[in-house]
Amino acid sequence: MKLVWFRNDLRLADNPALRHACAGDEPVAALFIISPTQWRQHKMAPIRQRFMLVQVDELGRELAALGIPLHLLRVETFAEVPAALADLCREQGVAQLYANQAIEIDEQRRDHAVSAALAEQAVSCHWLNGCCVLPPGRVLTGSGEMFKVFTPFSRAWLKALDEEGFVIHRAPAPRGEPLPWQPLAEREWVDEALGELTADPRWPVGEVEARRRLNDFLEQAVLNYGETRDFPAIAGTSVLSPYLAAGIISPRQCVAALQQRLGYRPQSKAQPGFVWLNELVWREFYRHLLVLIPTLSMNRPFKPETAALPWSWDPDAFAAWCEGRTGYPIVDAAMRCLNTTGWMHNRLRMIVASFLTKDLHIHWRLGEDYFMSRLIDGDLAANNGGWQWAAGTGADAAPYFRVFNPTTQGQRFDPQGEFIRTWVTELADIPAAYVHQPHDWLRLKGRQDYPAPMVDHAVARVRAIEMFRSLEK
């Protein structure tokens, strides 16, 4: 018996672990492990847990239709996984385990412990690359080290891809008669705290839905992506991040679809489609970094010297940021959108992260954790990479003297205030000329229903720069 362990790769197509397990005639079974306590410790958002479990339900039905049973285990923490998996392998007569590699340090340690435990039962473990186009460690400098800066990594990544190419694995063929599948909602041990396990209409699950979104984006928006991607009121992005984070679609499928759409793989900014491809390379960059620099999974800055920065931990200021009560409309709109939908536009992620770290001088770790606790696409590599970039502590980080001005960012990327008025209902009736600096207009109207700016950006900017300059002394 071969066992395929699904994790953040909840798909049939282009799944190396599933593909290799289904090679040959031996019977194949599948496994998903639910670890609610561990998920909470990792700040996994309830909306992401529900999205993932609804997709597991879909995956279970699809596997059952192929004659592959999906076993579900509830194991509260990673520490308990090796013993539980060893018991399952013994009960089912498993001789080989297949899984796609994890990149986070706790997950890697869990997998090493699983390999050791199963080796005692003569069960061989096969770990494959299912999360990146090119496996971590493949794209290195001439001296064999990980790139610290994105642009040379991107060039080397594109060169390596040209040299090696890649293969898209098809979904496996049926391996027997269809099997019954009991929906997760009917199982007593699913975490009741998550509520009803039904698909959120904003985020339908399934590989068909993920491919539909990808194809729609490639047909309608990819050619103008470089011009539209920064405007949150415009549908200019792929909105594929939840599907990539859960592994409902693979990055290889995205690259292959882009090549098919264009007829070539773009190599420079001058070519249509390159800007979006480069975003996929950013995703690869952060994932490779997380594997090759394990301390990034341990709440430590990429630049060790920045650990000495005198960050604030002010709970009241942090709460105002979390709840969208800062008095800066674009920041507040972004945070309220996140809290309501579980998603935030990438430009807005940069704006609110800069505001927390450079205007409020609050530690980036608080923002990183808050995002993970709310985002449907919460992914440690991308989230940590983005927060450390904004805070000035990470790889290829914005120079510490580059501080986003939340007012001018709003004026530039939401010029008519469409996004702001959608989410900051107090400003729904404000004229566009005042929407980014509404306080004088509100005073003239005798209104006090929107908070005053909690900080003076110009003063806060100077303080942020001084914080970093102090490290040079």
Secondary structure, 3 states (H helix, E strand, C coil): CEEEEECCCCCCCCCHHHHHHCCCCCCEEEEEEECHHHHHHCCCCHHHHHHHHHHHHHHHHHHHHCCCCEEEEECCCHHHHHHHHHHHHHHHCCCEEEEECCCCHHHHHHHHHHHHHHHCCCCEEEEECCCCCCCCCCCCCCCCCCCCCHHHHHHHHHHHHHHHCCCCCCCCCCCCCCCCCCCHHHCCCCCHHHCCCCCCCCCCCCHHHHHHHHHHHHHHCHHHHHHHCCCCCCCCCCCCHHHHHCCCCCHHHHHHHHHHHHCCCCCCCCCCCHHHHHHHHHHHHHHHHHHHCHHHHHCCCCCHHHHHCCCECCHHHHHHHHHCCCCCHHHHHHHHHHHHHCCCCHHHHHHHHHHHHHHCCECHHHHHHHHHHHCCCCCHHHHHHHHHHHHCCCCCCCCCCCCCCHHHHHHHHCCCCHHHHHHCHHHCCCCHHHCCCCHHHHHHCCCCCCCCCCCCHHHHHHHHHHHHHHHHC
